[in-house]
Every structure is written in structure tokens, then in C-alpha cells.
């Protein structure tokens, strides 16, 4: 149980384009989902917290208009990186929390912006 | 704000031996959760063990156990009978039980298993 998937696992895009990453909880309903960014050999940095049906709460320093988060259902959240630039290249990880107090993580998405 | 400190960037242990990874945290709260997550080369974050602060008993999951010292704000992870598959980055994380559900992570410890 408690499986979280992410799609795609890797994406390469051109500078200026937008990229959407999906995060799904496969066997539980996720009341809250979280989006993290991880730089090489670094820890996870929380970008935003999203609750189903409401606007995401962004961490300080994270641009809301650049990183659009939608949590339309209890099993799906999406992160859209708008007008991506090379500095947005990173590893993006989502996690989901259901009724328990534990966050379960997706396998991550490696984004490369050329 | 809460902070989590992992003072050992790298550790190594001989296969079948025991290793302890350190974690300290800073908080003014009394009710919270602590976690150890493992991130192998696949980069999938895997929950290893969790501890609820109001429970005095140390959590145990098979070969993994913690030494939770609430007064000292210390939460170390002991891995017994180390196996090659234990090689990974290990992150300690804190979560408040009030309002904000976000996890605060430490900087991680890279564990190498020596065959």
C-alpha cells in the first residue's frame, strides 16, 4: 500500500516551453500533496503544499506564477513549470499524505531544460 | 522555525556490522513526529522508520531502530547487520503535529557498505 507515482520520470525540453509533471496516489486518497525540488547531492527543498480543491501554499522564494500547482482530485496533483529555463533543471519529487501522519514519496522526475 | 542537523555527511560500515547515524533537531514544540527516510541511487525516497514524540518507547523496524532522546533533541538511527542494499543517502526529517504538515529535512548522510 501507499504507492505514489510520478509521470514522466524524465523530461527534456527547450528553454521557454512549459512542462507538466503528474503525481498520483495509487492506492489511497491524498488529502495533501507536497512538491519538492532536489539539487544534486543536496537535501529536499519543499516548494509548495497543496490540498485537494484549494490553492497551493508556496514556500518563501518559490514563484507561484512559474510553478503552477493544481490538486484537482484526491489522487492527482500536477506541477507545471512555465517558461522553463536551464536554471529550472532539477529533480522534482512529490509526496502524498492520506489519513496517516506519513508522507509517501513518488519516484521523482528529472527535468532538463536545454 | 525548526531545524534538523545531520553532522555526518558520510559514513561507512562493514557488511554485517552495526552503524549509527546521528540526527539532532531544534524545536520549541512538544508534539511532533520524526522520520528517517532512505534514498538509494534510484532516488526513490523510502520511509525507514518513524517516531512519535509523545511515545517514550524507541521505534523499531526489523534491523532498524532509533534512539530517541527528547530532552536532548536527538534522534539517531541504528542499522544492525548492515547489508549491501542499505547503501543510500539517509535523511532525518521533522514534522510538527500542529497546523503545518511540512517535513523539514536534514542535509543527509551518505552510507557506504563495505563488502
Interface residues (C-beta under 8 A of the other chain):
Chain A: X32 X34 X38 X42 X43 X44 X46 X49 X91 X93 X95 X97 X101 X102 X103 X104 X105 X107 X108
Chain B: X33 X35 X37 X42 X43 X44 X45 X46 X47 X50 X52 X91 X95 X97 X101 X102 X103 X105 X106 X107 X108
